[in-house]
Amino acid sequence: MTTLGRQMALLTRLLLSAGVGYSFERWSNVEAAQIYSATGVVAGVCATLLGFLIASVAIITALVEKTLIANMKKTGHYKVLMDEAFLTCALLLVTLAISTAALVVAKDSVKHVSTVTAFF
């Protein structure tokens, strides 16, 4: 995939995420207690997925001398795989941090913080 193709895919994901965040902010009629509960679940899921993703990157990195990884390096797929994995790790870490912060904010601003969580 070319750089322009990757940027267009990222832009599409960004617009979709912005739409989800906007619709949550605009049309959700959820109480603060429900949002606190949901952000706790989101934080747990993000932490679990981040751990699995870091473990899989470590396993793939340990298999550098295998034929599959060597072929992936020759064709450029290894770099794309690692770039996407690290981007996903970064986004999961940001989502984890924001959803954890949403657990301790005041009741009147919890919806705004949850909107940011829904975006990421």
C-alpha positions as CSV (number, residue, x, y, z in Angstrom):
1,M,0.0,0.0,0.0
2,T,1.4,3.4,-0.9
3,T,1.8,6.2,1.5
4,L,-1.2,8.0,0.0
5,G,-3.3,4.9,0.3
6,R,-2.4,4.5,4.0
7,Q,-3.1,8.2,4.6
8,M,-6.5,7.9,3.0
9,A,-7.3,4.8,5.1
10,L,-6.2,6.7,8.2
11,L,-8.4,9.7,7.2
12,T,-11.4,7.4,6.6
13,R,-10.9,5.9,10.1
14,L,-10.5,9.4,11.6
15,L,-13.7,10.6,10.1
16,L,-15.6,7.5,11.2
17,S,-14.2,7.9,14.7
18,A,-15.2,11.6,14.7
19,G,-18.7,10.6,13.6
20,V,-19.0,8.1,16.5
21,G,-17.7,10.6,19.0
22,Y,-20.0,13.3,17.7
23,S,-23.1,11.1,17.8
24,F,-22.3,9.9,21.3
25,E,-21.9,13.6,22.5
26,R,-25.0,14.8,20.6
27,W,-27.6,12.0,21.0
28,S,-26.6,9.8,24.0
29,N,-28.9,10.2,27.0
30,V,-26.8,8.2,29.5
31,E,-26.4,8.9,33.2
32,A,-23.0,9.5,34.7
33,A,-23.1,6.2,36.7
34,Q,-23.6,4.2,33.5
35,I,-20.7,6.1,31.9
36,Y,-18.4,5.4,34.8
37,S,-19.3,1.7,34.6
38,A,-18.7,1.6,30.8
39,T,-15.4,3.4,31.0
40,G,-14.2,0.8,33.5
41,V,-15.0,-1.9,31.1
42,V,-13.3,0.0,28.2
43,A,-10.2,0.4,30.3
44,G,-10.1,-3.3,31.1
45,V,-10.6,-4.3,27.5
46,C,-7.9,-1.8,26.3
47,A,-5.4,-3.1,28.8
48,T,-6.1,-6.7,27.8
49,L,-5.8,-6.0,24.1
50,L,-2.7,-3.9,24.6
51,G,-1.0,-6.8,26.5
52,F,-1.9,-9.3,23.8
53,L,-0.6,-7.0,21.1
54,I,2.7,-6.4,22.9
55,A,3.1,-10.1,23.4
56,S,2.4,-10.8,19.7
57,V,4.9,-8.1,18.6
58,A,7.5,-9.7,20.9
59,I,6.9,-13.1,19.4
60,I,7.1,-11.8,15.9
61,T,10.3,-9.9,16.7
62,A,11.8,-13.1,18.2
63,L,11.2,-15.0,15.0
64,V,13.4,-12.7,12.9
65,E,15.5,-15.5,11.4
66,K,12.6,-17.6,10.2
67,T,11.8,-17.8,6.5
68,L,8.4,-16.2,6.7
69,I,9.8,-13.1,8.5
70,A,12.7,-12.9,6.0
71,N,10.3,-13.0,3.1
72,M,8.1,-10.4,4.7
73,K,11.2,-8.1,5.1
74,K,12.1,-8.5,1.5
75,T,8.6,-7.6,0.3
76,G,8.1,-4.7,2.7
77,H,5.2,-6.3,4.6
78,Y,7.2,-6.6,7.8
79,K,7.6,-2.8,8.1
80,V,3.9,-2.3,7.4
81,L,3.0,-4.9,10.0
82,M,5.3,-3.4,12.7
83,D,4.1,0.2,11.9
84,E,0.5,-0.8,12.2
85,A,1.1,-2.8,15.3
86,F,2.9,0.1,17.0
87,L,0.2,2.6,15.9
88,T,-2.5,0.3,17.4
89,C,-0.5,0.0,20.6
90,A,-0.2,3.8,20.8
91,L,-3.9,4.2,20.2
92,L,-4.8,1.5,22.8
93,L,-2.5,3.2,25.3
94,V,-4.1,6.6,24.7
95,T,-7.6,5.1,25.0
96,L,-6.6,3.3,28.2
97,A,-5.3,6.5,29.7
98,I,-8.3,8.5,28.7
99,S,-10.8,5.9,30.0
100,T,-8.9,5.6,33.2
101,A,-9.0,9.4,33.6
102,A,-12.7,9.3,32.9
103,L,-13.1,7.2,36.1
104,V,-11.9,10.1,38.3
105,V,-13.4,13.2,36.7
106,A,-16.3,15.2,38.0
107,K,-19.9,14.2,37.0
108,D,-20.5,17.2,34.8
109,S,-17.5,16.5,32.5
110,V,-17.6,12.7,32.4
111,K,-19.6,12.8,29.2
112,H,-17.0,14.9,27.4
113,V,-14.2,12.7,28.5
114,S,-16.2,9.6,27.4
115,T,-16.7,11.3,24.0
116,V,-12.9,11.5,23.6
117,T,-12.7,7.8,24.6
118,A,-15.3,6.9,22.0
119,F,-13.2,8.8,19.4
120,F,-10.1,6.8,20.1
